[in-house]
C-alpha cells in the first residue's frame, strides 16, 4: 500500500501511537503530511517516511487563533486536495491540536481512516475540570459565549462526523464518541514496545512517578494530595509533562503540602524510559483517561502501578494482579501508594505480572497489524466519496 498520514499532533501519547505504527506497518510507501514537523524532533519517524509540512498561520495571540480557526476549513480542503492529487491508496488521519478532529476529513476523496483518541474534552468535560484563561477570555468562556471555543467545537464536531471510518483505543472511548458525536468506531487496543521498555536490573530509586500533560485533567495535583497523606519522610514525586500551564500551581501546591516535586519536560523517549525503570511506583490519577498508555509502559518496565478505577485504566489494569485500582480519594490513593512502597513482595508481584501481561497481550505488532487490516479494508469498499464537493465549503456553517 501507498499510505498518506495526516496529523497536527503535539507531543504526547497520540504521536507515539503514530510513530509506533509507522515502525511496523506493512505499507510499502509512506508520506506524512503535518501542520507542525517540530514534534518529530522529540518523537522521530522512520527514515523511509517522507515528511511534508504544511504549517498554519503562526502566532500565539487570540487574534492568531481566531484567524487559524476561520481559515481551518479552507486549509483542510487545500491539504486534502494535495493529498488526493498524490495518488495514495489510503490516508490514515490523526488528531489536530487546533480542532481535535482533523481538518482534511470532510474533503478527502482518497479512502481514509481517522484515529480518534478522545473527544474535544474542553467542550464536554465539566467546567471545573477545564482550566480557563484569566481575564475577559476566561469570563466569556465560562458564560459559553467565547467565539474561539464555539468555533472549535463546531469544527471538531463537523470534521469528526465527516470521517467515513473511525478507530479508537478503548471501549470506554468508543462509547464516549457514540454519546457525544453519534458515531461508531472500531476498537483496537494500543500496545507497548517491550524491547525499548523493559525492566532494568538494580535498585530502584524510591521516587513516585506521574506522567502526563500539565493540565488539570491529568490530575497531578491529586497525586500530590495523596502523597501528603503519608507520614514523613515522604517519597519524592517526579512528574513528566509537557503542554499546559499548571507547572507553577503544582510547585506551589507541593510546597504547601510538604511534598518534594521535580517536573521534567521535553524529554527524549529514552529518558522517559529511564525514569519508568527507576521509579518505585507509577501513579495514574488522570480524570476519565480515554485509554492510558502510561500504566502499560510502566508495567512493561515491571514497575508497579497504582491508578484510579475509571476510564481506560479499567481495561488495561487487572486489579490486584497487574496493578492496584482505587477510588478517586486522596486517602485511598495514598494508602495504595504506601502499600506498594513498604511491601517489597507486593511490588515485585505486581511488576512481574504486569510485565507478563504486556508481553503477552499488549504489543504494538498486534496493534499495527490491526490498523493495516482496517486500511486495507478501505480499498475493498464501494467507490469512494463520489459526492464529495470539489469546491470549498465551510462545514461549520452547517451547524
N, C-alpha and C positions, 0 to 999 in steps of 0.2 A: 504493500500500500504506500501511496504517496500522501502523507498526512500533514496538514497545517495545524498548528497550535496557536491559539489566540488568547492573550491574557493581559490584565492590568493589575498584577498582584503586588502587594507589599511583601516584606519579609514575613515569615510565619509558616504555619502548617500547610496551607494550600500550595504554596510554591514548592514546598518539599514534596508533596504528592506529585506535582507536575514533573519534577526532576527525577523522582524515583521511577515513574512510568517511562520517561524518556530513556533512562538507562536500560530498560528491559523490553521495550516494545518490539514487536515483530515488524513494524513498518520499515520499509527499505529506504524511504526518503522522509526527512523531517525539516519543516520550516517553521520557525517560531516568530509570530507577529506579536509585538508587545508595545505598550504605551510607555514603558519605562524599563530599559535594559539594565539599569544600575542594580536592580535587585539580584542580578546574576553574578555580581561581584561577591556576594555572600553565599549564594547557592548556585554554583556553576552548572552549566548544562554540558552534556557530552560534546566532544569536538565535532562530531558528524552533524550536529544540528546547526542549520543556518539561521541566524538571528536577523530579523528585520524590525527596526524600531520606528514607530510612528507616534511621536510624542503629542500630547495635548498641550493646550496653552499653559505656559508656565506662570508661576506666581502663587503667593500664599495668602493673599487677602480675600475678603468676602467678594469683592468685585470679580477677581480672577475666578473664584469658584462659581459664581453666577454665570460668567461667560462660558466656562467649561460645560456646565450643565445645559445652558442654552444651545450650545453647539453640539452636544452629545449625539443626538440622532443623525445630524449631518455627518459628523466624524465617523459614526458607526457605519452609516451607509457607504461612505467613501472607502473605509478599510475593507468592508465586506466585498465591494466591487473589485478591489485589488486582489483579495484572496481568491474570489471566483475566477478572475482572469488568469490566475496562475495555474489552473488546471489540476488542483489537488483532488484526490479521491474523496476525502472527508476532512472535516475540521473538528478538532477537539477543543472546546472553549472552556476557559476557566474564568474566575470571577474578576470583578473590577473594584479597585479602591475608590472609584468615584461613585458608581451607581449600584454596586454589588453584582447584579446580573450584567453580563457583558453587552456593550452597545451594538455589536455586529449581529446579534441573534435574530432580530426581525428581518434582516436584509440578505442574509446568505442564501444563495441558490445551491451551493455545494452542501451535501448532506452533513449535518452537524450533530454533535453530542455536547451537552453542557454539564459540567461537574458543578453541582450546587452544594457548597459546603454548609450553608446556613441561610436563613432569611436576612433581610436588612434589619438587623436587630435593633438599631437605634429607632426604627419606626414602630416596632412591635413589642419590645420589652416594656415592662412597667417603667414609668418616667423616673422613679427613684434609682433605677439601675443604670441610667444613661447620664453621663457627665455632660452638663450644659456649659456652653461658653459663658464667660462673665458679661455683665452689662446688658445692653439692649438686645443683643443676639440671643442670649440665654432667655431673656424675658419673653420675646416673641416666639421662641421655640416652645417654651412652657405653655404658652397660650394656644399653640397649634397653628400659628399664622406665619411661621418663618418660611419665606418663599423658597429658600435653598432646600430645606428639608422636605417641603411639599413636592418640589420638583424632583428631588432624588427619589422620593417614594413612588411617584407616578412612573418615572422612567424604569426603576427597578421592576415594578410590577408588570409593566408592558413588555420589557425585554425578556423577563423570565417566562412569562406566559406565551411568548412567541417561540420559545425553544421547542423544536419538534421532538427531541429526545433528551431526557434528563437522567443523570446518575447521581446518587448521593452515597453517603458512607455509613449510615446507621438507620435503623427502623425508627428511632426517635426523630431524626431529621426528616425522614420520609413522611411521617405523619404531620410534622410541623409544616412542611411545604404544602401538603394537601390542605391543611386547615387554613393557612394564610392565603395561598395563591390559587387553590383549587386545581393543582397539577399532580400528575402521577410521576413516579420516578422509580428507577431500578436501584436496589441497594447492593453496593459492592463494598465490603469492609476493607479498610486500609490495612497496610502491612508495616513491617519493620525490617530494616536492614540488619539482620542478625550477625553479619560479619563486622560491619562498622560499629555496631552497638553490641558489645559483648562484655562479659564480666572481666574485671581486672584483678589479678592476684594482689594480695597485700591488704594492709589495714585501711579501713575507711576512715574518713576524717571527722566524723561526728556532726557534720552540719546537716540541716534540713534544707531541701531544695524545692523551690516553687518556680514553675516555668509558664510564661505567657505574657502577652502584651500588657503594657502599663495602663490598664483600663479597668474600671470598676467591675465589669462582667467577669474578669479573671479572678477577682476576689482575693488578691494577695493580702489585702487588709485583714481578711478573716483568718489567714494563716498566722499573721502577727498576733491577732487577738487570741488564737488558740495557744500559741507559744507562751503568751503572757499568763496563761492559767497554770503553767508549770512552775515548780519551785526553782529557785536559783541554786546553782548556776544553770541558766537556760542554754540550749543549743543555739548556735549561730544560724541565722537564716540567710541563704544565698538565693537571690532572685534573678532569673534570666528573663529579660524582657526588653523589647524594642517598642516602637509605636505607642503613643499615648502620652498623657500629661500628668500621670499620677506619681511620678518619682518623688517630688518634694513632699507631697502629702504622706507617702508611705514612710519616708525617712522620719518625718515629724511624728507619725503615729508610733513608729518603732521606738523612738527616743522616749516618748511619753509612757510606753508600756514596758520599758526596760528590756527590749529585745535588740540584740546586735544584728544589724541588717547590712548586707552588701548587695548592691544591684549591679549586674553585669549586662552590658548592651553591645550590640553589633558584633557578636561573636561569630567566628567561623564554626562550621558544624563540628569539626574535630575538637574544638574547645568545649562545645556543649557536651559532647560525648564524655570528655574527661570529668566534667562536673557531675554527670549522671553516675559515672563509675565510682567516684569517691564519696558521694553522698551516703549518709546512713539511712535516710528515708526521703522519698519524694512525696510531697503533699499536693493534692489536686483539689482545690476548693472552687473551681470555676462554676459559675452560675449557669445551669441548664446547658452545659457544654454540648455542642451538637454531636461530636464524636469523642475527641480527646485522644490525640496521638501520644501525649506526654506519658500516661501510665504505661502504655505498651513499650515505649522507648526505655523507660525505667526498668520494666520487667525484663527486657532484653539484656540489660546490664546486671540482672539478678539483684537489683536494688528494690527493697520493699516499698510498697505503695500504700498510702492512705488517701482515700478520696471520699467526696460527698456522694451519697447514694441518689443521684439524679442524672438525667440526660444520658449521653452516650456512655458514661462510665459504667452504667449497669449492664452494658453489652460487652465491655472489654474486661471487666474485673469479676472474678468469681469470689464472692465474699468469704473470707476466712481461709481461702486456699491460695489464690494468687495476689491477694491484697485485702485491705480492710475497707469496707464501705460503712460510713456513719452518717447520722443526721446532720443537717446544717445547724450546728450549735457549737460554740467555741469550746465548751467544756468537753463535749463528746469528741470533737476533733482533737483537742489537746490530749485527752486520755488515750486515744488510739495512737497518736504520735509517741507518747510516753511509753506505751506498752511495747512498741517496736524497738525503741531506743534502749530499754532496760532488759529486754528479753532476747538474748542472742539466738536462742533456739528458734523462737518465733520468727525473727528477722531472717535467719537462714532458710527456714521452711518456706516463707513467702517468696524470698528471692529465687530459690531453686524451682519452685512450682511455677513462678511467673516466667522464668527463662524457658522452662519446658513447654509451657502453653504457647509462648510466642513462636518458638522454633517449629512447633507442630502445626499451629493453626493460623498464624498472623504473618504471612510472608508477602513481600512485595511481588514475588514471582507470581503468586496466585492472583493478586490484585491486578497486575499489569496484564496478565492473560485474559482476565475478565473484561478489562477495558478494551483490549484489542478485539475480543469477540463482539462487543457492542458496536464498535466502529465498523467491523467487517459486516455486521448485520445491517447497517445502514445501506450498504451497497446492494443488498438484495431486496430492498423495499421498492415500492412503486415509484414511477417518475417523480422527481423531487421538486417541490416549490414552483410548479408551472405558473401559479398565480401570483408569485412574489412581484411586487411592483418594481419597475426598473428606475423609476424616478423617486426622488427623496420624499419621504412622508414622515412627519413628526409623530411618533406613537403616543407621546404624552398628551397630544390634543384629543386623543380618543377617550381619555378619562382614566 
